[in-house]
Amino acid sequence: MINGSCCCGAVQFVLTEMPSMMGTCHCSRCRKVGASTLVFVKSEAFHITQGREQIATYIAESPYKYNRCFCSVCGTALGEVFSEDSSFPISANCIDGELELENAFHEFVSEKPCWFKIGDTAKQFDEHPHE
């Protein structure tokens, strides 16, 4: 089991298996909500154990496809924890322990601020990666 939570602990969740991959989004929206590094989890492996009623949702507008959920108490960005997709992104910063993953991609590099330097060799995409 992999535990995760928001900053204040009002929202808690468990993963019953490792996330499938990690990626970094450089879009202005993800930067502003403080959740640029995301891990992708299978819906059947993600379980909210506490605080479902404390989760608020920011609805995405094009060209972004994921709604962003956050703790309504402390504001921690959680990712898309209410997604109905078979796999969805959650904020890597919400994982309470270590993950044995390396960053696989950078998306929305076209929106990356000039002061941020990418320091790995992961694939880069101007917008969402092509499937």
C-alpha positions in Angstrom: 0.0 0.0 0.0 1.2 3.5 -0.8 -0.3 6.3 1.3 -1.0 9.8 0.2 -2.6 12.9 1.7 -3.0 16.6 1.5 -0.9 19.0 3.7 -3.4 19.2 6.6 -4.4 15.5 6.5 -8.1 16.2 5.9 -7.9 14.2 2.6 -6.2 10.8 2.6 -5.9 8.0 0.1 -4.2 4.8 -0.7 -2.8 3.2 -3.8 -2.8 -0.5 -4.0 -0.2 -0.6 -6.8 2.6 1.7 -8.0 1.7 4.5 -10.4 2.4 3.6 -14.1 4.5 6.7 -14.9 5.5 10.2 -13.8 5.4 13.4 -15.9 5.8 17.1 -15.5 3.4 19.6 -16.8 4.6 23.2 -17.5 1.3 24.7 -18.3 0.4 27.9 -16.5 -2.6 26.2 -14.8 -0.6 23.4 -13.2 2.1 25.8 -12.1 -0.4 28.1 -10.4 -2.1 25.3 -8.5 1.3 23.9 -7.4 1.0 20.5 -9.0 3.4 20.3 -11.9 4.8 16.8 -11.3 2.1 14.2 -11.7 1.9 10.4 -11.4 -0.6 8.3 -13.3 -2.6 5.8 -11.3 -5.2 3.2 -12.3 -8.7 4.0 -11.1 -9.1 0.6 -9.4 -5.9 1.1 -7.5 -6.8 4.5 -6.1 -9.0 4.7 -3.0 -9.9 7.8 -1.0 -10.0 6.7 2.7 -10.8 10.1 4.3 -12.1 13.5 3.4 -14.0 12.9 0.2 -16.3 15.8 1.2 -13.3 18.1 1.6 -12.3 17.8 -2.0 -13.2 20.7 -4.4 -12.9 20.6 -8.2 -11.6 23.2 -10.6 -13.1 22.5 -14.1 -10.7 22.4 -17.0 -11.1 24.6 -20.1 -9.6 23.8 -23.5 -6.8 23.1 -24.3 -6.5 21.4 -20.9 -8.3 18.1 -20.5 -8.0 17.3 -16.8 -10.1 18.9 -14.0 -8.0 19.6 -10.9 -9.1 18.6 -7.5 -7.8 20.2 -4.3 -8.3 20.1 -0.5 -10.9 22.8 0.4 -9.3 23.1 3.9 -5.6 23.6 3.1 -5.6 24.1 -0.7 -3.3 21.2 -1.6 -3.5 20.3 -5.3 -4.5 16.6 -5.5 -4.7 16.0 -9.3 -7.8 14.5 -10.9 -9.0 12.2 -8.1 -12.6 12.2 -9.3 -11.8 11.1 -12.9 -13.9 8.3 -14.4 -11.0 7.4 -16.7 -9.2 4.0 -16.3 -6.0 5.9 -15.5 -5.6 9.5 -14.3 -3.0 11.9 -12.9 -2.6 12.8 -9.2 0.0 15.2 -7.7 3.2 13.4 -7.0 3.7 15.7 -4.0 0.7 14.1 -2.3 2.5 10.7 -2.0 3.6 10.3 1.6 6.6 8.0 0.9 9.1 7.5 -1.8 8.3 6.4 -5.4 10.6 4.4 -7.6 9.8 6.3 -10.7 11.7 8.7 -13.0 10.1 11.5 -14.9 9.0 10.1 -18.3 7.9 13.3 -20.1 7.4 17.1 -20.0 4.2 18.5 -21.4 3.2 22.1 -22.3 6.9 22.9 -22.7 5.7 25.8 -24.9 4.3 27.4 -21.7 7.4 26.8 -19.6 8.7 30.0 -18.0 12.2 30.9 -19.1 13.5 30.7 -15.5 12.8 27.0 -15.3 15.4 24.7 -16.7 14.6 21.1 -17.6 17.4 19.0 -16.1 16.6 15.5 -17.3 16.4 13.8 -20.7 12.7 12.9 -20.6 10.7 13.5 -23.8 9.3 17.0 -24.3 6.0 18.0 -25.9 4.6 21.4 -26.7 1.2 20.4 -25.5 -0.3 17.0 -24.3 1.8 14.0 -25.4 0.5 12.2 -28.4 -1.0 8.9 -27.4 
